[in-house]
Amino acid sequence: MSKRVLYCHCAYARVVPNDVKQEVLATLAASDREFEAVPDLCEMSANKDPRLASLVSNEEPVQIVACYPRAVKWLFSAAGTPLPETGLEVLNMREQTAETILHSILGAE
């Protein structure tokens, strides 16, 4: 079963290396893989954006491409949308390379 992919562009913070963000986004866009891209999960959480619930609400496993797993967990929790206990993988663009992240999402595609 394929996992849903949620990509955060971290638009309002300069904490994620730009080259990693750009390579991951460009490669995802050029692939046949469906994904959801949002400008900034931090902003969505601060605004308690109801779209956060729809991004992770169905029964499919989800991969979130953003930053630290603990930060992603707390962003969703602060917005009133706790992340699922199972079927979740957070890929950290602050610490992982674009190659590692893309391999996890696309595998050998």
N, C-alpha and C positions, 0 to 999 in steps of 0.2 A: 504494500500500500504506500502510495506517495504521500509525503508530508506537505502540508500547506506551508508556504514561505511568507513571512512578514519581514520586510526590509525597512529599517529606520534610517533615514538619511542624516539624522543628528544635525539638522540645519541650524540650530540656534546655539550650539556649543562647539567649540573648537577643541574637542578632546579626542576625537577619532582621527587618525591620520587620513588626510584627504586622499592620498593615493590608494589606500585600501578601500575607502568608500567608493571612489570612482571606478576602480577595477571591478569590485563586486557588482555594483549597479550596472555597469556596461556589459559585463559578461552575462548577468541574468537577463538583461533586456535583449541580448543577441541570441539567447538560448530559446528553446521551445517550452521551457518551464514556466508555468504560471506562477506569479507572485504578486503580492500586494505591497506597494511602497507607500510609506507615509513620510511627511517631512520631518516630524519630530515627536517621538513618543513622550518626551518630557513635557512638551507643551500640551499634548493631548491629555496627559494625566493631570496637569495643573488645571486644565479647563474641565476636567471630569467628562471628557468627550464620550458620548454614548457609543460611538463607533468602536471603541476599544473592546467592548463586549462582543460585538459581531466579528471582530478579527480573530478571536480565539474561542468562540462559543460552540462551534459544531464538534462533532465526534472525531474529526480527523486529527491525527498528530500534527503538531506545528513546530516549525523552526523559526525562531525570531533572530534576525540578524541586527544586532544593535551594539550594546556595550556589556558591562559586567552583568552576569546573571542575577546577582543580588539586587542590583539597581533596577533591572527590568521587572523583577518580581515585585519590588516595592512601588514602582510606578503604576503597575496594574492594580495593586492592592489599594494604593492611595486614591485611585479613581473609582474604587468600589467594584472592581472586576478582578477577583483573584484568578491567577493562572491555574490551569489544570494540574493536578498532581502527577499525572502520567501523560506520556506522549508529547512531552515538551523538550525542546533542545534550544538553548540560547547560545548563539555564536557571537563571540566577543571581538568586534573589530578593533578594540583598543589593544588587544593582546595577541590575537591570531592574525596570521597572514591572509591575504586575499586568496591565495592558493589553497590554504587549509580550509577556509570557509567554503569556497566554491566546490572543493572536493566533497565536503560533507553534504552539500546541497545537490550537486549534479552528478557526483560519483564519476563514473567512467563515460558519461555522455559525450 
